[in-house]
Amino acid sequence: MSIQEATDAIRAKVGDNSGLGATVKFDCGDDGVVFVDGASSPNSVSNDNNDADCTIDLGINVLSDLIAGDLDPTAAFMQGKLKVDGDMAVAMRLGSIL
């Protein structure tokens, strides 16, 4: 999955009102970023590298597995497949989106 495909898939899941109430950045390193603005109305998803309430560092393959539902976000965190920087409460609310 490319970063653009991941962005499109997350955009479809987030919709106009995710209930997230915060900003999140999925940082896939050299592959790019997916920025979710769940604080704006309507919510938006882009590839802008903006500051976020919560930044999740992970590989594009891990992000693909999360989007597909093949990997549980909590399990991925416990296995060290992703790293959370910032507001952990925001990261916990991502389960309802992913």
Backbone torsions as a table, in degrees:
resi	resn	phi	psi	omega
1	MET	NA	134.9	177.3
2	SER	-86.3	168.2	179.0
3	ILE	-64.2	-33.8	179.1
4	GLN	-68.9	-40.2	176.4
5	GLU	-63.8	-40.2	177.3
6	ALA	-63.5	-42.3	179.0
7	THR	-60.9	-46.0	179.9
8	ASP	-63.0	-40.8	-179.5
9	ALA	-66.9	-41.8	178.4
10	ILE	-67.7	-39.4	177.7
11	ARG	-58.0	-41.7	179.6
12	ALA	-66.3	-37.5	-179.6
13	LYS	-73.2	-37.4	-177.1
14	VAL	-71.6	-44.3	-178.7
15	GLY	66.6	-156.2	-177.6
16	ASP	-83.6	-26.4	-178.0
17	ASN	-146.3	96.2	-177.5
18	SER	-79.3	-19.2	-173.5
19	GLY	78.6	7.0	-177.4
20	LEU	-69.4	-44.3	177.7
21	GLY	67.1	22.0	-178.0
22	ALA	-158.6	174.4	177.1
23	THR	-107.0	143.8	-178.9
24	VAL	-136.7	139.6	175.5
25	LYS	-122.2	125.2	171.6
26	PHE	-95.0	110.6	-176.7
27	ASP	-101.7	109.3	-178.8
28	CYS	-101.2	27.7	176.7
29	GLY	63.7	-128.6	-177.2
30	ASP	-65.8	-19.7	179.8
31	ASP	-76.1	-19.9	177.6
32	GLY	120.9	-172.4	-178.8
33	VAL	-128.6	155.2	169.9
34	VAL	-122.1	120.0	-178.2
35	PHE	-107.6	122.8	179.6
36	VAL	-109.0	117.4	175.9
37	ASP	-100.0	88.7	179.8
38	GLY	-87.8	4.0	178.7
39	ALA	-96.2	-18.6	-179.5
40	SER	-86.2	163.2	177.2
41	SER	-129.0	114.7	-1.7
42	PRO	-74.5	162.3	177.0
43	ASN	-61.8	153.1	178.0
44	SER	-135.8	154.1	178.3
45	VAL	-132.6	129.1	-177.7
46	SER	-144.9	-177.2	175.4
47	ASN	-108.3	21.2	177.9
48	ASP	-72.7	137.7	-179.8
49	ASN	-92.5	68.5	-179.2
50	ASN	-92.5	161.9	171.8
51	ASP	-67.2	145.4	-177.0
52	ALA	-135.4	158.3	175.3
53	ASP	-63.1	-31.7	-178.3
54	CYS	-143.3	127.7	177.0
55	THR	-114.8	131.2	179.3
56	ILE	-115.1	116.2	178.0
57	ASP	-92.7	123.3	-179.1
58	LEU	-160.9	165.7	177.0
59	GLY	-82.9	158.9	-179.2
60	ILE	-62.5	-33.0	179.0
61	ASN	-68.3	-37.6	177.3
62	VAL	-67.0	-42.7	177.4
63	LEU	-60.9	-41.6	178.2
64	SER	-60.4	-43.7	179.5
65	ASP	-65.5	-38.1	177.5
66	LEU	-64.1	-45.6	-179.4
67	ILE	-62.6	-41.5	-178.2
68	ALA	-73.1	-13.5	-177.5
69	GLY	83.9	11.4	-179.6
70	ASP	-85.0	-8.3	-178.0
71	LEU	-140.1	128.3	178.2
72	ASP	-77.1	131.0	-178.3
73	PRO	-57.8	-40.1	179.5
74	THR	-65.8	-42.9	178.1
75	ALA	-63.0	-40.7	179.2
76	ALA	-61.7	-40.3	178.5
77	PHE	-65.5	-46.8	-178.0
78	MET	-64.9	-30.4	179.9
79	GLN	-85.7	-0.8	179.0
80	GLY	77.6	17.5	-179.4
81	LYS	-81.6	-14.0	174.7
82	LEU	-145.8	156.0	-179.5
83	LYS	-125.6	134.7	-178.8
84	VAL	-107.3	129.6	177.0
85	ASP	-124.8	125.7	-179.8
86	GLY	110.7	-146.1	-172.6
87	ASP	-73.6	105.3	-179.2
88	MET	-64.4	-30.1	179.1
89	ALA	-63.0	-36.6	177.0
90	VAL	-65.8	-42.7	179.0
91	ALA	-60.6	-38.4	179.9
92	MET	-66.3	-31.1	179.0
93	ARG	-74.7	-13.6	-179.8
94	LEU	-67.2	-22.0	179.4
95	GLY	-56.1	-33.6	-179.5
96	SER	-72.7	-23.0	179.1
97	ILE	-89.4	-45.2	-178.2
98	LEU	-88.5	NA	NA
